[in-house]
Amino acid sequence: MSTGDKIENTGDEVNGEVKESAGKAVGNERLEAEGRADRVKGDLKQAGEHVKDAFKR
């Protein structure tokens, strides 16, 4: 997995966590759901990269 991909995926996860927390803090369910979706997207991309790395070995 390239370092750039790792950083991008981690960025998606962090942005999702921030959005989710902000949504909870202000009571905005839509923002909270967007944050959850971004976090999950980052997690899935990260898992896909790990699978690719496993096959490279």
Secondary structure, 3 states (H helix, E strand, C coil): CCHHHHHHHHHHHHHHHHHHHHHHHHCCHHHHHHHHHHHHHHHHHHHHHHHHHHHHC
